[in-house]
C-alpha cells in the first residue's frame, strides 16, 4: 500500500514538473501592473461609490470605495497593463451615476458638486496640485485651476 502511494506521489510530481516546463516555454502576456489614484471628495454634497476600472480589470476586478461622503481623501488601485484604458465610475446615491470618465493618465482626482452638478478634475499627481499646475477637465463644465 505504501509503494502505491509513493508511486502516485512521484507520478504527480513528474506531471507537475512537465506542466511547469510547458508553462515556462509557452508565450505569456505582459505582466499585470497596477494603476493607482487618490480621490478627493472634499467639495461634494452627495454620497457615492467610486469605482476604478481598466481594460484589464473589467467589472470583475474593479476597485470600488464603498459609499463616501465629502471630507474624504482615499486611494484606489486596480490591475493595469500598458495600453489599457482607465476610467472612473461614480455611482451616486439618489442621483444620476457618472460612468466611464476617462482618466487620461491622471492620478489625483478632485470631485466637486451636488446631485445635479458633478465636476471631475484630474492632475498628474498630488505633487502637481502642490506646484499649482492647472487641472485637466475630465467631466463637467470645467475645472478652475
N, C-alpha and C positions, 0 to 999 in steps of 0.2 A: 504494500500500500504506500509506503514511504517513497519507493522508487518512482511510482507513478506520479506522485505529487511533485517530486524533483524534476522529472522529465517534462511535466506540464509547465512548470515554472521556467525551465530552460528554454522550452519552445516559445513561451510567451516573451521571454527576454529577447530571443532571436528575432521574433516578429517585430518587436518594438525597435530593435536596432535597425532592421531593414526599413521599417517605416520612417525612422529618423533619417536614414540615408536618402530615401526617396524625397522626403520633405526638404532636405538640405539642398538637393540638386534641382528641385522644381523652381520655376520662376516665381518670384514673390512680388507683391505690390509694394509700393513705397511705404515706409513705416508711418504709422499714425503719430501725429504730434498733438498739440492742444492749442486752442485759441482761448485766450483769457481776456476778460473785460472787467472794468469796475463801472457800476451804475450808481448815479446819484439821483435820488428822488426827493431832494430837499424842497423843491418848489412844486410839488404836486398836491392836488386836492382830491385824490382818489386812491382806492385800494387796487392793486393789480398784481398778477403773477407774470413775471418776466421770464421768457424762455429764450436761451441762446441755442441756435441751430447752425449746422454746417451741412454741406453736401454729404460728408461722411457720416455725420451723426444722424441725420434724418430725424423724424419724430421719435424713433425708438430710443435714441440716446441723447436727446435734448437735455440741456441743463436748465432747470427751472428753479426759481427763487422761492416759490410759495408766495402767498399774498403779502405784499409790502405796502406800507403807508409812507407818507412824507417823513422827512428827517432820517432817511436811511441811505447809507452808502454800503454797497455789498458787491461781492465778486461772483462771477460765474465763469466757468470754463468747461469746454467740451472738446471731444476728439476733432481733429482737423488734419487734413492733408494739403500739401501745396496745391494751389489752384482751386481749392474749394470756395464756393460761395458761402458767405457768413451773414446770417440775418438774425434779427430780434423780433419776437412776437410779444406784444404787450396785451395780456388778457385782462381787461378792465372789469372789475366787479360792478355791475349795474350800468355799464356803459358800452360803447362800441369798441370792440377789440381793434388793435392796430397790428396787422400781420405782415410779415415779410419785409421789415425795414432793413434794407441793405446797409451793413456797417461800413463798407468801403475801406476796410483796413483800420478803422478806428478802435481804440482800446479803452477810452474813458468816455462814458456816455452820460449826458445830463438829460433827464426827462422833466418837463415842466408842463403845467396846465391843470385843467379840470376835466369833468366828464365830457364836455363839449369840445374842448380845445386842447390838443396834445401837441407838444413840440419836442422833438428829439434832436439833440445836438451832439456831435462827435468830435473828439480830439484824439490825436495820435497816442497820447499818454497823459497821465496826471501831471507829469513834468511840463508838458506843453501848456496846460492850464496855468501852472505857476509862472511860466515865462510870458503869459499874456497873449499867446497865439490865438488867432481867431478860430472859432469853431466851424465845423462843416455842418450845414443843414442836412439832416438825414430824413426828417419828417416834420411836416407842419409848415407854417407860413415863413419861417426864417429864424435864424439864431442871431441874437445880438452878441457881438464879440467884445 
